[in-house]
Structure formats: structure tokens, C-alpha cells
């Protein structure tokens, strides 16, 4: 979707007739469906957090890696599934601190024993004061098995 498309559409709502408005809404719904399909097809986990460390959205791979059902995990703190990280501290980092990539490797035992690396990328949501993050968990258990 082109940047600003939704803003332009909202700005023109009063000038659109019902048929054009319906066409634009259907266009947005198709694009949203396509993006969700791609999001869930990825083998890598993706978790979108709000500024309080609560899960806004996650794909199926993240649910498998971290042991949660993506529908029921929405709104739950990520700390419930990915322990040992001070999420409040991570989400309060300033831009300078974010430049030193926030990444970590941990060992988890649920839903199964595995080794995960995860990367945290800052995200500004609708307004600059609405901060959040994207967490990208990746299993490297198969690599650890070859080391031993």
C-alpha cells in the first residue's frame, strides 16, 4: 500500500460517492488480507508490541516459537512468553541506545526446549509518542545441536 493512501482517502471522504467509497474500502480489505497472508506465511516469528510491552499482533511462527495461541495472546504482555528480559527498560530506550541493536540469545523450555535469538526493532505507531517495538524471534536450536 502506498504511503499516505489512507490519509488521502480520509481527507477526501466527504467528496466520494458511495460507489467510490465502497471501491476504496474493498481495495483496503484486499491489501490487508494479502499482507496478513504474507505475514502468517513467514517462517520467521514476528511480534508487534505496544509501548507497554503488550502483544498487538503476532504471526503463527512466533506463536509456535514462543508457545502461545496468536488469538488469545493479543493484549498479553510478551514477558509472559519470553521471560528474562526487562521489557519496560527495552521499550524506554532512546534512539541512540536503539542504534546499538537490541538482540539477545536465550534458552527456553516451553513449548519445547530450544535456543532462541531475538532482535527488537523500535516502532513509532500512529503518533510519535506512541512507541512500540517489533520483536523477531529466531530458533537456532539446530545450529546448537551441531556444536555439541
MODELLER restraints for C-alpha pairs under 7 A, 6 or more apart:
rsr = mdl.restraints
at = mdl.atoms
rsr.add(forms.Gaussian(group=physical.xy_distance, feature=features.Distance(at['CA:39:A'], at['CA:59:A']), mean=6.22, stdev=0.5))
rsr.add(forms.Gaussian(group=physical.xy_distance, feature=features.Distance(at['CA:40:A'], at['CA:59:A']), mean=5.00, stdev=0.5))
rsr.add(forms.Gaussian(group=physical.xy_distance, feature=features.Distance(at['CA:40:A'], at['CA:60:A']), mean=5.59, stdev=0.5))
rsr.add(forms.Gaussian(group=physical.xy_distance, feature=features.Distance(at['CA:43:A'], at['CA:61:A']), mean=5.69, stdev=0.5))
rsr.add(forms.Gaussian(group=physical.xy_distance, feature=features.Distance(at['CA:44:A'], at['CA:61:A']), mean=5.87, stdev=0.5))
rsr.add(forms.Gaussian(group=physical.xy_distance, feature=features.Distance(at['CA:44:A'], at['CA:138:A']), mean=6.22, stdev=0.5))
rsr.add(forms.Gaussian(group=physical.xy_distance, feature=features.Distance(at['CA:45:A'], at['CA:59:A']), mean=6.28, stdev=0.5))
rsr.add(forms.Gaussian(group=physical.xy_distance, feature=features.Distance(at['CA:45:A'], at['CA:61:A']), mean=4.62, stdev=0.5))
rsr.add(forms.Gaussian(group=physical.xy_distance, feature=features.Distance(at['CA:45:A'], at['CA:62:A']), mean=3.86, stdev=0.5))
rsr.add(forms.Gaussian(group=physical.xy_distance, feature=features.Distance(at['CA:45:A'], at['CA:136:A']), mean=5.52, stdev=0.5))
rsr.add(forms.Gaussian(group=physical.xy_distance, feature=features.Distance(at['CA:45:A'], at['CA:137:A']), mean=5.30, stdev=0.5))
rsr.add(forms.Gaussian(group=physical.xy_distance, feature=features.Distance(at['CA:45:A'], at['CA:138:A']), mean=6.52, stdev=0.5))
rsr.add(forms.Gaussian(group=physical.xy_distance, feature=features.Distance(at['CA:46:A'], at['CA:58:A']), mean=5.65, stdev=0.5))
rsr.add(forms.Gaussian(group=physical.xy_distance, feature=features.Distance(at['CA:46:A'], at['CA:59:A']), mean=5.73, stdev=0.5))
rsr.add(forms.Gaussian(group=physical.xy_distance, feature=features.Distance(at['CA:46:A'], at['CA:62:A']), mean=5.68, stdev=0.5))
rsr.add(forms.Gaussian(group=physical.xy_distance, feature=features.Distance(at['CA:46:A'], at['CA:134:A']), mean=6.84, stdev=0.5))
rsr.add(forms.Gaussian(group=physical.xy_distance, feature=features.Distance(at['CA:46:A'], at['CA:135:A']), mean=5.88, stdev=0.5))
rsr.add(forms.Gaussian(group=physical.xy_distance, feature=features.Distance(at['CA:46:A'], at['CA:136:A']), mean=4.89, stdev=0.5))
rsr.add(forms.Gaussian(group=physical.xy_distance, feature=features.Distance(at['CA:46:A'], at['CA:137:A']), mean=6.82, stdev=0.5))
rsr.add(forms.Gaussian(group=physical.xy_distance, feature=features.Distance(at['CA:47:A'], at['CA:55:A']), mean=6.78, stdev=0.5))
rsr.add(forms.Gaussian(group=physical.xy_distance, feature=features.Distance(at['CA:47:A'], at['CA:57:A']), mean=5.92, stdev=0.5))
rsr.add(forms.Gaussian(group=physical.xy_distance, feature=features.Distance(at['CA:47:A'], at['CA:58:A']), mean=4.33, stdev=0.5))
rsr.add(forms.Gaussian(group=physical.xy_distance, feature=features.Distance(at['CA:47:A'], at['CA:59:A']), mean=6.78, stdev=0.5))
rsr.add(forms.Gaussian(group=physical.xy_distance, feature=features.Distance(at['CA:47:A'], at['CA:62:A']), mean=6.64, stdev=0.5))
rsr.add(forms.Gaussian(group=physical.xy_distance, feature=features.Distance(at['CA:47:A'], at['CA:134:A']), mean=5.63, stdev=0.5))
rsr.add(forms.Gaussian(group=physical.xy_distance, feature=features.Distance(at['CA:47:A'], at['CA:135:A']), mean=5.03, stdev=0.5))
rsr.add(forms.Gaussian(group=physical.xy_distance, feature=features.Distance(at['CA:47:A'], at['CA:136:A']), mean=6.50, stdev=0.5))
rsr.add(forms.Gaussian(group=physical.xy_distance, feature=features.Distance(at['CA:48:A'], at['CA:55:A']), mean=5.95, stdev=0.5))
rsr.add(forms.Gaussian(group=physical.xy_distance, feature=features.Distance(at['CA:48:A'], at['CA:56:A']), mean=5.45, stdev=0.5))
rsr.add(forms.Gaussian(group=physical.xy_distance, feature=features.Distance(at['CA:48:A'], at['CA:57:A']), mean=5.13, stdev=0.5))
rsr.add(forms.Gaussian(group=physical.xy_distance, feature=features.Distance(at['CA:48:A'], at['CA:58:A']), mean=6.14, stdev=0.5))
rsr.add(forms.Gaussian(group=physical.xy_distance, feature=features.Distance(at['CA:48:A'], at['CA:133:A']), mean=5.99, stdev=0.5))
rsr.add(forms.Gaussian(group=physical.xy_distance, feature=features.Distance(at['CA:48:A'], at['CA:134:A']), mean=4.63, stdev=0.5))
rsr.add(forms.Gaussian(group=physical.xy_distance, feature=features.Distance(at['CA:48:A'], at['CA:135:A']), mean=6.43, stdev=0.5))
rsr.add(forms.Gaussian(group=physical.xy_distance, feature=features.Distance(at['CA:49:A'], at['CA:55:A']), mean=4.70, stdev=0.5))
rsr.add(forms.Gaussian(group=physical.xy_distance, feature=features.Distance(at['CA:49:A'], at['CA:56:A']), mean=5.37, stdev=0.5))
rsr.add(forms.Gaussian(group=physical.xy_distance, feature=features.Distance(at['CA:49:A'], at['CA:132:A']), mean=5.29, stdev=0.5))
rsr.add(forms.Gaussian(group=physical.xy_distance, feature=features.Distance(at['CA:49:A'], at['CA:133:A']), mean=5.11, stdev=0.5))
rsr.add(forms.Gaussian(group=physical.xy_distance, feature=features.Distance(at['CA:49:A'], at['CA:134:A']), mean=6.13, stdev=0.5))
rsr.add(forms.Gaussian(group=physical.xy_distance, feature=features.Distance(at['CA:50:A'], at['CA:56:A']), mean=6.28, stdev=0.5))
rsr.add(forms.Gaussian(group=physical.xy_distance, feature=features.Distance(at['CA:50:A'], at['CA:131:A']), mean=6.53, stdev=0.5))
rsr.add(forms.Gaussian(group=physical.xy_distance, feature=features.Distance(at['CA:50:A'], at['CA:132:A']), mean=4.27, stdev=0.5))
rsr.add(forms.Gaussian(group=physical.xy_distance, feature=features.Distance(at['CA:50:A'], at['CA:133:A']), mean=6.64, stdev=0.5))
rsr.add(forms.Gaussian(group=physical.xy_distance, feature=features.Distance(at['CA:51:A'], at['CA:91:A']), mean=6.32, stdev=0.5))
rsr.add(forms.Gaussian(group=physical.xy_distance, feature=features.Distance(at['CA:51:A'], at['CA:130:A']), mean=6.53, stdev=0.5))
rsr.add(forms.Gaussian(group=physical.xy_distance, feature=features.Distance(at['CA:51:A'], at['CA:131:A']), mean=4.85, stdev=0.5))
rsr.add(forms.Gaussian(group=physical.xy_distance, feature=features.Distance(at['CA:51:A'], at['CA:132:A']), mean=4.26, stdev=0.5))
rsr.add(forms.Gaussian(group=physical.xy_distance, feature=features.Distance(at['CA:52:A'], at['CA:88:A']), mean=6.89, stdev=0.5))
rsr.add(forms.Gaussian(group=physical.xy_distance, feature=features.Distance(at['CA:53:A'], at['CA:77:A']), mean=5.57, stdev=0.5))
rsr.add(forms.Gaussian(group=physical.xy_distance, feature=features.Distance(at['CA:53:A'], at['CA:78:A']), mean=6.08, stdev=0.5))
rsr.add(forms.Gaussian(group=physical.xy_distance, feature=features.Distance(at['CA:53:A'], at['CA:87:A']), mean=6.08, stdev=0.5))
rsr.add(forms.Gaussian(group=physical.xy_distance, feature=features.Distance(at['CA:53:A'], at['CA:88:A']), mean=6.89, stdev=0.5))
rsr.add(forms.Gaussian(group=physical.xy_distance, feature=features.Distance(at['CA:54:A'], at['CA:75:A']), mean=5.28, stdev=0.5))
rsr.add(forms.Gaussian(group=physical.xy_distance, feature=features.Distance(at['CA:54:A'], at['CA:76:A']), mean=5.22, stdev=0.5))
rsr.add(forms.Gaussian(group=physical.xy_distance, feature=features.Distance(at['CA:54:A'], at['CA:77:A']), mean=4.10, stdev=0.5))
rsr.add(forms.Gaussian(group=physical.xy_distance, feature=features.Distance(at['CA:54:A'], at['CA:78:A']), mean=5.78, stdev=0.5))
rsr.add(forms.Gaussian(group=physical.xy_distance, feature=features.Distance(at['CA:55:A'], at['CA:73:A']), mean=6.76, stdev=0.5))
rsr.add(forms.Gaussian(group=physical.xy_distance, feature=features.Distance(at['CA:55:A'], at['CA:74:A']), mean=5.16, stdev=0.5))
rsr.add(forms.Gaussian(group=physical.xy_distance, feature=features.Distance(at['CA:55:A'], at['CA:75:A']), mean=5.06, stdev=0.5))
rsr.add(forms.Gaussian(group=physical.xy_distance, feature=features.Distance(at['CA:55:A'], at['CA:76:A']), mean=5.66, stdev=0.5))
rsr.add(forms.Gaussian(group=physical.xy_distance, feature=features.Distance(at['CA:55:A'], at['CA:77:A']), mean=6.08, stdev=0.5))
rsr.add(forms.Gaussian(group=physical.xy_distance, feature=features.Distance(at['CA:55:A'], at['CA:78:A']), mean=6.08, stdev=0.5))
rsr.add(forms.Gaussian(group=physical.xy_distance, feature=features.Distance(at['CA:56:A'], at['CA:74:A']), mean=5.59, stdev=0.5))
rsr.add(forms.Gaussian(group=physical.xy_distance, feature=features.Distance(at['CA:56:A'], at['CA:75:A']), mean=6.01, stdev=0.5))
rsr.add(forms.Gaussian(group=physical.xy_distance, feature=features.Distance(at['CA:57:A'], at['CA:74:A']), mean=6.29, stdev=0.5))
rsr.add(forms.Gaussian(group=physical.xy_distance, feature=features.Distance(at['CA:58:A'], at['CA:70:A']), mean=6.02, stdev=0.5))
rsr.add(forms.Gaussian(group=physical.xy_distance, feature=features.Distance(at['CA:59:A'], at['CA:70:A']), mean=6.82, stdev=0.5))
rsr.add(forms.Gaussian(group=physical.xy_distance, feature=features.Distance(at['CA:60:A'], at['CA:70:A']), mean=6.59, stdev=0.5))
rsr.add(forms.Gaussian(group=physical.xy_distance, feature=features.Distance(at['CA:62:A'], at['CA:137:A']), mean=6.81, stdev=0.5))
rsr.add(forms.Gaussian(group=physical.xy_distance, feature=features.Distance(at['CA:63:A'], at['CA:69:A']), mean=5.72, stdev=0.5))
rsr.add(forms.Gaussian(group=physical.xy_distance, feature=features.Distance(at['CA:63:A'], at['CA:70:A']), mean=5.73, stdev=0.5))
rsr.add(forms.Gaussian(group=physical.xy_distance, feature=features.Distance(at['CA:66:A'], at['CA:81:A']), mean=5.88, stdev=0.5))
rsr.add(forms.Gaussian(group=physical.xy_distance, feature=features.Distance(at['CA:66:A'], at['CA:82:A']), mean=6.84, stdev=0.5))
rsr.add(forms.Gaussian(group=physical.xy_distance, feature=features.Distance(at['CA:66:A'], at['CA:111:A']), mean=6.78, stdev=0.5))
rsr.add(forms.Gaussian(group=physical.xy_distance, feature=features.Distance(at['CA:67:A'], at['CA:110:A']), mean=6.26, stdev=0.5))
rsr.add(forms.Gaussian(group=physical.xy_distance, feature=features.Distance(at['CA:67:A'], at['CA:111:A']), mean=4.83, stdev=0.5))
rsr.add(forms.Gaussian(group=physical.xy_distance, feature=features.Distance(at['CA:79:A'], at['CA:87:A']), mean=6.96, stdev=0.5))
rsr.add(forms.Gaussian(group=physical.xy_distance, feature=features.Distance(at['CA:91:A'], at['CA:132:A']), mean=6.76, stdev=0.5))
rsr.add(forms.Gaussian(group=physical.xy_distance, feature=features.Distance(at['CA:102:A'], at['CA:119:A']), mean=5.89, stdev=0.5))
rsr.add(forms.Gaussian(group=physical.xy_distance, feature=features.Distance(at['CA:102:A'], at['CA:120:A']), mean=5.43, stdev=0.5))
rsr.add(forms.Gaussian(group=physical.xy_distance, feature=features.Distance(at['CA:103:A'], at['CA:118:A']), mean=5.59, stdev=0.5))
rsr.add(forms.Gaussian(group=physical.xy_distance, feature=features.Distance(at['CA:103:A'], at['CA:119:A']), mean=4.36, stdev=0.5))
rsr.add(forms.Gaussian(group=physical.xy_distance, feature=features.Distance(at['CA:103:A'], at['CA:120:A']), mean=6.24, stdev=0.5))
rsr.add(forms.Gaussian(group=physical.xy_distance, feature=features.Distance(at['CA:104:A'], at['CA:117:A']), mean=5.60, stdev=0.5))
rsr.add(forms.Gaussian(group=physical.xy_distance, feature=features.Distance(at['CA:104:A'], at['CA:118:A']), mean=5.58, stdev=0.5))
rsr.add(forms.Gaussian(group=physical.xy_distance, feature=features.Distance(at['CA:104:A'], at['CA:119:A']), mean=6.72, stdev=0.5))
rsr.add(forms.Gaussian(group=physical.xy_distance, feature=features.Distance(at['CA:105:A'], at['CA:116:A']), mean=5.60, stdev=0.5))
rsr.add(forms.Gaussian(group=physical.xy_distance, feature=features.Distance(at['CA:105:A'], at['CA:117:A']), mean=4.18, stdev=0.5))
rsr.add(forms.Gaussian(group=physical.xy_distance, feature=features.Distance(at['CA:105:A'], at['CA:118:A']), mean=6.46, stdev=0.5))
rsr.add(forms.Gaussian(group=physical.xy_distance, feature=features.Distance(at['CA:106:A'], at['CA:115:A']), mean=5.87, stdev=0.5))
rsr.add(forms.Gaussian(group=physical.xy_distance, feature=features.Distance(at['CA:106:A'], at['CA:116:A']), mean=5.39, stdev=0.5))
rsr.add(forms.Gaussian(group=physical.xy_distance, feature=features.Distance(at['CA:106:A'], at['CA:117:A']), mean=6.36, stdev=0.5))
rsr.add(forms.Gaussian(group=physical.xy_distance, feature=features.Distance(at['CA:107:A'], at['CA:114:A']), mean=5.91, stdev=0.5))
rsr.add(forms.Gaussian(group=physical.xy_distance, feature=features.Distance(at['CA:107:A'], at['CA:115:A']), mean=4.50, stdev=0.5))
rsr.add(forms.Gaussian(group=physical.xy_distance, feature=features.Distance(at['CA:107:A'], at['CA:116:A']), mean=6.17, stdev=0.5))
rsr.add(forms.Gaussian(group=physical.xy_distance, feature=features.Distance(at['CA:108:A'], at['CA:114:A']), mean=5.54, stdev=0.5))
rsr.add(forms.Gaussian(group=physical.xy_distance, feature=features.Distance(at['CA:108:A'], at['CA:115:A']), mean=6.22, stdev=0.5))
rsr.add(forms.Gaussian(group=physical.xy_distance, feature=features.Distance(at['CA:114:A'], at['CA:139:A']), mean=6.98, stdev=0.5))
rsr.add(forms.Gaussian(group=physical.xy_distance, feature=features.Distance(at['CA:114:A'], at['CA:141:A']), mean=5.27, stdev=0.5))
rsr.add(forms.Gaussian(group=physical.xy_distance, feature=features.Distance(at['CA:115:A'], at['CA:139:A']), mean=5.80, stdev=0.5))
rsr.add(forms.Gaussian(group=physical.xy_distance, feature=features.Distance(at['CA:115:A'], at['CA:140:A']), mean=5.65, stdev=0.5))
rsr.add(forms.Gaussian(group=physical.xy_distance, feature=features.Distance(at['CA:115:A'], at['CA:141:A']), mean=4.84, stdev=0.5))
rsr.add(forms.Gaussian(group=physical.xy_distance, feature=features.Distance(at['CA:116:A'], at['CA:137:A']), mean=6.43, stdev=0.5))
rsr.add(forms.Gaussian(group=physical.xy_distance, feature=features.Distance(at['CA:116:A'], at['CA:138:A']), mean=5.50, stdev=0.5))
rsr.add(forms.Gaussian(group=physical.xy_distance, feature=features.Distance(at['CA:116:A'], at['CA:139:A']), mean=4.45, stdev=0.5))
rsr.add(forms.Gaussian(group=physical.xy_distance, feature=features.Distance(at['CA:116:A'], at['CA:140:A']), mean=5.83, stdev=0.5))
rsr.add(forms.Gaussian(group=physical.xy_distance, feature=features.Distance(at['CA:117:A'], at['CA:137:A']), mean=5.81, stdev=0.5))
rsr.add(forms.Gaussian(group=physical.xy_distance, feature=features.Distance(at['CA:117:A'], at['CA:138:A']), mean=5.27, stdev=0.5))
rsr.add(forms.Gaussian(group=physical.xy_distance, feature=features.Distance(at['CA:117:A'], at['CA:139:A']), mean=6.32, stdev=0.5))
rsr.add(forms.Gaussian(group=physical.xy_distance, feature=features.Distance(at['CA:117:A'], at['CA:140:A']), mean=6.98, stdev=0.5))
rsr.add(forms.Gaussian(group=physical.xy_distance, feature=features.Distance(at['CA:118:A'], at['CA:135:A']), mean=6.66, stdev=0.5))
rsr.add(forms.Gaussian(group=physical.xy_distance, feature=features.Distance(at['CA:118:A'], at['CA:136:A']), mean=5.27, stdev=0.5))
rsr.add(forms.Gaussian(group=physical.xy_distance, feature=features.Distance(at['CA:118:A'], at['CA:137:A']), mean=4.11, stdev=0.5))
rsr.add(forms.Gaussian(group=physical.xy_distance, feature=features.Distance(at['CA:118:A'], at['CA:138:A']), mean=5.91, stdev=0.5))
rsr.add(forms.Gaussian(group=physical.xy_distance, feature=features.Distance(at['CA:119:A'], at['CA:135:A']), mean=5.70, stdev=0.5))
rsr.add(forms.Gaussian(group=physical.xy_distance, feature=features.Distance(at['CA:119:A'], at['CA:136:A']), mean=5.14, stdev=0.5))
rsr.add(forms.Gaussian(group=physical.xy_distance, feature=features.Distance(at['CA:119:A'], at['CA:137:A']), mean=6.57, stdev=0.5))
rsr.add(forms.Gaussian(group=physical.xy_distance, feature=features.Distance(at['CA:120:A'], at['CA:133:A']), mean=6.41, stdev=0.5))
rsr.add(forms.Gaussian(group=physical.xy_distance, feature=features.Distance(at['CA:120:A'], at['CA:134:A']), mean=5.67, stdev=0.5))
rsr.add(forms.Gaussian(group=physical.xy_distance, feature=features.Distance(at['CA:120:A'], at['CA:135:A']), mean=4.54, stdev=0.5))
rsr.add(forms.Gaussian(group=physical.xy_distance, feature=features.Distance(at['CA:120:A'], at['CA:136:A']), mean=6.41, stdev=0.5))
rsr.add(forms.Gaussian(group=physical.xy_distance, feature=features.Distance(at['CA:121:A'], at['CA:133:A']), mean=5.45, stdev=0.5))
rsr.add(forms.Gaussian(group=physical.xy_distance, feature=features.Distance(at['CA:121:A'], at['CA:134:A']), mean=5.11, stdev=0.5))
rsr.add(forms.Gaussian(group=physical.xy_distance, feature=features.Distance(at['CA:121:A'], at['CA:135:A']), mean=6.46, stdev=0.5))
rsr.add(forms.Gaussian(group=physical.xy_distance, feature=features.Distance(at['CA:122:A'], at['CA:132:A']), mean=6.12, stdev=0.5))
rsr.add(forms.Gaussian(group=physical.xy_distance, feature=features.Distance(at['CA:122:A'], at['CA:133:A']), mean=4.39, stdev=0.5))
rsr.add(forms.Gaussian(group=physical.xy_distance, feature=features.Distance(at['CA:122:A'], at['CA:134:A']), mean=6.39, stdev=0.5))
rsr.add(forms.Gaussian(group=physical.xy_distance, feature=features.Distance(at['CA:123:A'], at['CA:131:A']), mean=5.85, stdev=0.5))
rsr.add(forms.Gaussian(group=physical.xy_distance, feature=features.Distance(at['CA:123:A'], at['CA:132:A']), mean=4.93, stdev=0.5))
rsr.add(forms.Gaussian(group=physical.xy_distance, feature=features.Distance(at['CA:123:A'], at['CA:133:A']), mean=4.74, stdev=0.5))
rsr.add(forms.Gaussian(group=physical.xy_distance, feature=features.Distance(at['CA:123:A'], at['CA:134:A']), mean=6.65, stdev=0.5))
rsr.add(forms.Gaussian(group=physical.xy_distance, feature=features.Distance(at['CA:124:A'], at['CA:130:A']), mean=5.92, stdev=0.5))
rsr.add(forms.Gaussian(group=physical.xy_distance, feature=features.Distance(at['CA:124:A'], at['CA:131:A']), mean=4.70, stdev=0.5))
rsr.add(forms.Gaussian(group=physical.xy_distance, feature=features.Distance(at['CA:124:A'], at['CA:132:A']), mean=6.05, stdev=0.5))
rsr.add(forms.Gaussian(group=physical.xy_distance, feature=features.Distance(at['CA:125:A'], at['CA:131:A']), mean=5.94, stdev=0.5))
rsr.add(forms.Gaussian(group=physical.xy_distance, feature=features.Distance(at['CA:125:A'], at['CA:132:A']), mean=6.67, stdev=0.5))
